[in-house]
């Protein structure tokens, strides 16, 4: 499943990539990798606020929390980033 989504990212089909991963997350809401990949495409397309939402700490493991902290830092939410990072350790 991840490979199909990754192939869309390499094309001009970013919206399809986003929709693919949103659907995949609905099927596997516990999969932090899916959420991280969706968050990554949002960051790559200057949609960092959407990345924060995609990487919401609810039901996220350490990997997801670190990704969320990175995005929060990127958009200038330093205190939130520190708090999120601390939750991951």
C-alpha positions as CSV (number, residue, x, y, z in Angstrom):
1,X,0.0,0.0,0.0
2,X,2.8,2.4,0.9
3,X,4.5,1.9,-2.5
4,X,1.4,3.0,-4.5
5,X,1.2,6.2,-2.4
6,X,4.9,6.9,-2.8
7,X,4.7,6.6,-6.6
8,X,2.0,9.3,-6.6
9,X,4.2,11.6,-4.6
10,X,6.9,11.5,-7.3
11,X,4.4,12.6,-9.9
12,X,2.3,15.7,-10.4
13,X,-0.6,14.0,-8.5
14,X,0.0,15.5,-5.1
15,X,-3.8,15.7,-4.4
16,X,-4.2,12.0,-5.3
17,X,-1.3,11.2,-2.9
18,X,-3.0,13.1,-0.1
19,X,-6.4,11.4,-0.7
20,X,-4.7,8.0,-0.9
21,X,-3.1,8.4,2.5
22,X,-6.2,9.9,4.1
23,X,-8.2,6.8,3.0
24,X,-5.4,4.5,4.1
25,X,-5.3,6.2,7.5
26,X,-9.1,5.6,7.9
27,X,-8.4,1.9,7.3
28,X,-5.5,1.7,9.6
29,X,-5.7,4.6,12.1
30,X,-3.0,3.2,14.3
31,X,-0.4,3.2,11.5
32,X,2.0,6.0,12.4
33,X,4.0,5.5,9.2
34,X,0.9,6.5,7.1
35,X,0.4,9.6,9.2
36,X,4.0,10.5,8.9
37,X,3.9,10.1,5.1
38,X,0.9,12.3,4.9
39,X,2.5,14.9,7.2
40,X,5.6,14.8,5.0
41,X,3.7,15.6,1.8
42,X,2.0,18.5,3.5
43,X,5.4,19.9,4.6
44,X,6.8,19.4,1.1
45,X,3.9,21.3,-0.4
46,X,4.1,24.2,2.1
47,X,1.0,23.0,4.0
48,X,2.7,22.7,7.4
49,X,-0.5,23.5,9.4
50,X,-2.1,20.5,7.7
51,X,0.9,18.5,8.7
52,X,0.4,19.3,12.3
53,X,-3.2,18.0,12.0
54,X,-2.1,14.9,10.2
55,X,0.5,14.2,12.9
56,X,-1.9,14.8,15.8
57,X,-0.5,13.1,18.9
58,X,-3.6,11.1,19.4
59,X,-2.7,7.4,19.1
60,X,0.7,8.3,17.8
61,X,3.8,6.4,18.8
62,X,7.3,7.8,19.3
63,X,7.9,8.2,15.6
64,X,4.8,10.3,15.1
65,X,5.5,12.5,18.0
66,X,9.0,13.2,16.8
67,X,7.6,14.1,13.4
68,X,5.0,16.3,14.9
69,X,7.6,18.1,17.0
70,X,9.7,18.7,13.9
71,X,6.8,20.3,12.1
72,X,5.9,22.4,15.1
73,X,9.5,23.7,15.2
74,X,9.4,24.3,11.5
75,X,6.4,26.6,11.8
76,X,7.7,28.5,14.8
77,X,5.8,26.8,17.6
78,X,8.9,26.1,19.6
79,X,7.3,25.6,23.0
80,X,4.8,23.1,21.5
81,X,7.7,21.3,19.8
82,X,9.5,21.0,23.0
83,X,6.5,19.7,24.8
84,X,5.7,17.2,22.1
85,X,9.3,16.0,21.9
86,X,9.3,15.5,25.7
87,X,6.2,13.3,25.3
88,X,8.2,11.1,22.9
89,X,10.9,10.2,25.4
